[in-house]
């Protein structure tokens, strides 16, 4: 039953995200009470989510980076340089009068690669080891880079307490991910964990859905009191992921084979929005979490669109082999 649930979350995650978004809005029009209740458990949910992600990583996979350092470095630059810069520029152009929304948009850009990128790369028969290395490395580097990047890019909109954010990200991201990796290394010495690994992304995805519901549900009353927020929020957020995907795809397509192109596109185009949401809830007030919550739907829609693009671009020989 657990493995069936894991398969359901992997295959239907896009529908789960969009359905949760719709339900959160509908319930929010009536009451934000469910979201307020979930918010009390934000820290434990984030730790469980990150720990489950960490369990899918091994120290060996981190060492694989040295074998393909050019692609690995390119993925890191897209994640921690291009994405923050893009979100900062969009915030300046479209959200200069909305500091909370601008901060949330920049937060999308500074967080690491999404774990779901590995799933998409696998479905498309891309270079999963490369996607795994980028995901693992960005998770490890994130606690050190997020506070600095937020100070650099979001400091023009709100006051950033770099040290407090660093401590929070250390406790809720770095320690859980290292704990998950260490637990994986310990357990796999005694049992074969491979058949249980699909459960971990499902656990992580479930907690992410709860956090997203909380963010949307509690933000709806504030939006209803200020309907003018909708246009800048949607206009800015809807642009982020298509641009990230397109740039990663076009640049890597010219330099790399198809498998690596797929890995780079998804590992650089998809962002770990649950981490962004957790930081927004625990380090900021106001509507900072709103662009992150809305970003779930736009990210998933973009990922689905590029999935169809990559499928159509498969060579006839690849299609016959896949069949």
matplotlib code that plots the C-alpha trace (Angstrom):
import matplotlib.pyplot as plt

x = [0.0, 2.8, 4.6, 1.4, 1.0, 4.6, 3.9, 0.7, 2.6, 5.3, 2.9, 0.1, 2.0, 1.1, -2.6, -2.1, -0.4, -3.1, -6.0, -4.5, -4.1, -7.7, -8.9, -6.8, -8.3, -11.8, -11.4, -9.5, -12.5, -14.4, -11.8, -8.0, -8.2, -6.8, -3.8, -3.2, -3.4, -0.8, 1.5, 2.0, 3.9, 5.9, 9.3, 8.7, 7.2, 10.2, 12.6, 10.7, 10.6, 14.3, 15.3, 13.4, 15.2, 18.5, 17.7, 17.7, 21.3, 24.6, 28.1, 29.1, 26.7, 28.3, 31.7, 30.5, 30.6, 34.3, 33.7, 31.7, 32.8, 31.9, 28.2, 28.1, 29.5, 27.2, 24.2, 25.5, 25.8, 22.3, 20.9, 22.8, 23.7, 21.3, 18.1, 18.6, 19.6, 16.5, 14.1, 15.8, 15.4, 11.7, 11.2, 12.7, 10.6, 7.3, 7.2, 9.1, 6.0, 5.4, 8.4, 6.9, 6.1, 9.5, 11.2, 9.2, 10.0, 13.7, 13.4, 12.3, 15.6, 18.0, 16.8, 18.4, 17.3, 14.0, 14.2, 11.4, 13.9, 15.3, 11.9, 11.4, 14.9, 14.3, 11.0, 12.7, 15.7, 18.0, 21.3, 19.9, 23.3, 24.1, 20.7, 21.3, 24.7, 23.4, 20.5, 22.7, 25.4, 22.8, 21.2, 24.5, 25.5, 22.1, 22.4, 25.6, 24.5, 20.8, 21.4, 24.1, 22.1, 19.0, 21.1, 22.5, 19.3, 16.4, 18.2, 17.0, 13.3, 13.3, 15.7, 17.5, 18.9, 21.6, 22.8, 19.4, 18.5, 21.7, 21.0, 17.4, 18.5, 21.2, 18.7, 16.0, 18.0, 21.6, 21.3, 18.2, 19.7, 23.0, 21.0, 19.0, 22.3, 23.9, 20.8, 20.8, 24.4, 23.7, 20.6, 21.8, 24.6, 21.9, 19.2, 18.6, 17.0, 16.6, 13.1, 12.0, 13.6, 10.5, 8.7, 11.0, 10.1, 6.4, 6.9, 8.7, 6.0, 3.2, 4.8, 5.4, 1.7, 0.7, 3.0, 1.6, -1.9, -1.0, 0.6, -2.3, -5.1, -3.8, -3.0, -6.4, -8.1, -5.2, -5.5, -9.3, -8.7, -6.3, -7.2, -4.6, -2.0, -3.3, -2.0, 1.6, 1.8, 0.7, 2.5, 5.9, 5.6, 4.4, 7.5, 10.1, 10.0, 9.6, 12.6, 14.7, 13.7, 14.3, 17.7, 18.9, 17.6, 18.9, 22.4, 22.9, 21.3, 24.1, 26.9, 25.7, 24.0, 20.3, 20.6, 22.7, 20.5, 17.5, 19.3, 20.6, 17.2, 15.2, 17.9, 18.3, 14.7, 13.0, 13.4, 12.9, 9.9, 9.1, 12.4, 11.5, 8.1, 9.6, 12.1, 9.3, 7.1, 9.9, 12.0, 9.5, 6.1, 3.4, 2.9, 6.4, 5.3, 2.6, 4.8, 6.4, 3.0, 1.7, 5.0, 4.2, 1.5, 3.5, 6.6, 4.7, 2.9, 6.3, 7.8, 4.9, 5.2, 8.9, 8.2, 6.1, 8.7, 11.4, 9.1, 8.4, 12.1, 13.1, 14.7, 12.8, 15.6, 15.2, 11.4, 11.8, 14.3, 12.0, 9.1]
y = [0.0, 2.4, 1.7, 2.2, 5.6, 6.4, 5.5, 7.6, 10.7, 10.2, 9.9, 12.2, 14.9, 17.6, 16.9, 16.7, 20.2, 21.8, 20.2, 21.3, 24.8, 24.9, 23.4, 25.8, 28.8, 27.6, 26.8, 30.1, 32.0, 30.5, 30.3, 30.2, 28.0, 24.8, 26.7, 28.4, 24.9, 23.5, 26.4, 25.4, 22.3, 24.1, 23.3, 19.5, 19.3, 21.0, 18.7, 15.6, 16.8, 17.5, 14.4, 12.3, 14.0, 13.4, 9.6, 9.4, 10.8, 9.0, 10.3, 8.3, 10.3, 13.5, 12.2, 11.6, 15.3, 15.1, 12.9, 15.5, 18.7, 20.9, 19.9, 19.9, 23.4, 24.6, 23.3, 25.1, 28.4, 28.2, 27.4, 29.9, 32.7, 32.9, 31.9, 34.5, 37.2, 36.5, 36.6, 39.8, 41.5, 40.4, 41.7, 45.1, 45.3, 44.1, 44.1, 47.2, 48.5, 45.1, 44.3, 41.2, 39.7, 40.7, 38.9, 35.8, 35.8, 36.2, 33.3, 31.1, 31.8, 31.2, 27.8, 24.5, 22.2, 20.3, 16.6, 16.0, 16.9, 13.4, 11.9, 13.8, 13.1, 9.4, 9.3, 10.9, 8.6, 11.5, 11.5, 10.7, 10.5, 14.1, 15.3, 13.5, 15.1, 18.6, 18.0, 16.7, 19.4, 22.3, 20.9, 20.8, 24.3, 25.9, 26.6, 28.6, 30.4, 31.2, 33.8, 35.5, 35.5, 36.8, 39.6, 40.5, 40.4, 40.8, 43.3, 46.1, 45.2, 44.1, 43.8, 40.5, 39.1, 37.0, 35.3, 34.3, 33.0, 31.0, 29.3, 28.5, 27.0, 25.1, 23.5, 22.9, 22.1, 21.1, 19.0, 17.1, 16.4, 15.2, 13.2, 11.6, 10.7, 9.3, 7.2, 5.9, 4.9, 3.1, 1.3, 0.1, -1.8, -4.0, -4.2, -3.4, 0.0, 0.3, -1.0, 1.4, 4.5, 5.5, 6.1, 8.9, 11.3, 10.5, 11.5, 14.7, 15.5, 15.0, 17.4, 19.9, 19.7, 20.4, 23.4, 24.7, 24.3, 26.3, 29.1, 29.6, 29.0, 31.6, 34.1, 34.1, 36.5, 39.0, 38.8, 39.3, 42.5, 43.7, 42.4, 44.6, 42.0, 39.4, 40.9, 41.6, 38.3, 36.2, 38.3, 38.0, 34.4, 32.9, 34.1, 32.5, 28.9, 29.1, 31.4, 29.1, 26.0, 27.7, 29.1, 25.8, 23.9, 26.1, 26.5, 22.8, 21.6, 23.3, 21.8, 18.5, 15.2, 14.7, 12.8, 15.5, 18.2, 16.7, 16.5, 20.1, 21.4, 19.9, 20.2, 23.9, 24.7, 23.3, 24.8, 23.3, 25.4, 23.5, 24.8, 28.3, 28.0, 26.9, 29.8, 32.2, 31.0, 30.9, 33.9, 36.4, 37.8, 39.2, 37.8, 36.6, 33.0, 33.8, 33.8, 30.6, 28.9, 30.1, 29.0, 25.3, 25.3, 27.3, 25.1, 21.9, 23.2, 24.1, 20.8, 19.0, 21.2, 20.4, 16.7, 16.8, 18.7, 16.2, 13.3, 14.8, 15.4, 11.7, 10.1, 7.3, 4.9, 6.0, 5.5, 2.0, 1.1, 2.6, 0.6]
z = [0.0, 0.9, -2.4, -4.3, -2.6, -3.6, -7.2, -7.1, -5.8, -8.4, -11.3, -10.3, -8.4, -10.9, -10.3, -6.6, -6.6, -8.8, -6.8, -3.5, -4.8, -5.8, -2.5, -0.4, -2.3, -1.8, 1.9, 2.3, 1.1, 4.0, 6.7, 7.1, 10.2, 8.6, 7.4, 10.7, 12.4, 10.0, 10.5, 14.1, 12.8, 10.1, 11.6, 12.1, 8.6, 7.0, 8.9, 7.8, 4.2, 4.0, 6.0, 3.5, 0.6, 2.3, 2.6, -1.2, -1.4, -0.7, -0.1, -3.1, -5.3, -4.1, -5.1, -8.6, -9.3, -10.0, -13.0, -14.9, -13.3, -16.3, -16.4, -12.6, -12.4, -15.1, -13.1, -10.0, -11.9, -13.2, -9.7, -7.6, -10.1, -13.0, -11.1, -8.3, -10.8, -12.9, -9.9, -8.7, -12.1, -12.3, -8.8, -9.7, -12.9, -11.6, -7.8, -6.8, -5.0, -3.2, -1.1, 0.5, -2.9, -4.3, -1.4, -2.0, -5.7, -5.0, -2.5, -5.3, -7.2, -4.3, -3.1, -4.4, -7.2, -6.7, -5.9, -8.4, -11.1, -10.7, -11.4, -14.6, -15.8, -15.1, -17.0, -20.0, -19.8, -19.1, -17.2, -13.8, -12.0, -13.2, -12.0, -8.7, -8.2, -9.0, -6.6, -3.8, -4.1, -4.2, -1.1, 0.8, -0.4, 0.1, 3.9, 3.2, 0.1, 0.8, 3.5, 1.5, -1.7, 0.1, 1.6, -1.8, -3.8, -1.4, 0.9, -1.3, -0.5, 3.1, 6.1, 6.0, 9.3, 7.7, 10.9, 12.1, 8.6, 8.5, 11.8, 10.7, 7.4, 9.2, 11.6, 9.0, 5.9, 6.4, 9.6, 8.3, 4.9, 6.5, 9.0, 6.1, 4.2, 7.4, 8.2, 4.6, 4.9, 8.2, 7.2, 3.9, 5.7, 7.3, 4.6, 1.0, 1.0, -2.8, -2.9, -0.2, -1.7, -3.7, -0.4, 0.6, -2.2, -1.5, 2.1, 1.1, -1.5, 1.0, 3.5, 0.6, -0.3, 3.4, 3.5, 0.2, 1.4, 4.5, 2.6, 0.1, 2.7, 5.1, 2.3, 0.7, 3.2, 2.7, -1.0, -0.9, 1.1, -1.5, -4.9, -6.6, -5.5, -7.9, -11.2, -10.1, -8.3, -11.3, -13.9, -12.1, -10.9, -14.2, -16.0, -13.7, -14.6, -18.4, -18.5, -16.2, -18.3, -21.7, -20.8, -19.3, -22.3, -25.1, -23.6, -22.7, -26.0, -27.9, -25.8, -24.5, -25.6, -25.1, -21.7, -20.1, -21.7, -20.0, -16.6, -16.8, -17.9, -15.1, -12.4, -13.2, -14.2, -11.1, -7.7, -4.3, -3.4, -0.2, 1.2, 0.0, 1.6, 4.9, 4.9, 4.1, 7.0, 9.6, 8.6, 7.2, 7.9, 5.6, 2.1, 1.4, 1.1, -1.5, -4.7, -3.5, -3.0, -6.4, -8.0, -7.3, -10.0, -12.6, -12.0, -12.4, -15.6, -17.1, -16.2, -17.9, -21.0, -21.4, -20.8, -23.9, -25.8, -25.0, -25.9, -29.3, -29.9, -29.4, -32.4, -34.1, -33.0, -29.4, -29.6, -30.9, -28.2, -25.5, -26.9]

ax = plt.figure().add_subplot(projection="3d")
ax.plot(x, y, z, "-o")
ax.set_aspect("equal")
plt.show()
